[in-house]
């Protein structure tokens, strides 16, 4: 698989878990007030599934395109500064 295929695969696996799982839980949580700690843990668990999807892609296809890896650094630095 070419480097763009690896990039697309890792993105698809990550966002597949996020869009389906995270969206469904937020729809469910939006009907409750206040949102309980259990719901927040579920939302964090769904993000974990996305990360697992990325690790599966890494194990199966290798590293994504170098530019996607380079974009990870600035994203993490800006997250820590907020």
ABEGO torsion letter per residue (X at the ends): XBAAAAAAAAAAAAAAAAAAAAAAAAAAAAABOBBBAAAAAAAAAAAAAAAAAAAAAAAAAEBBBAAAAAAAAAAAAAAAAX
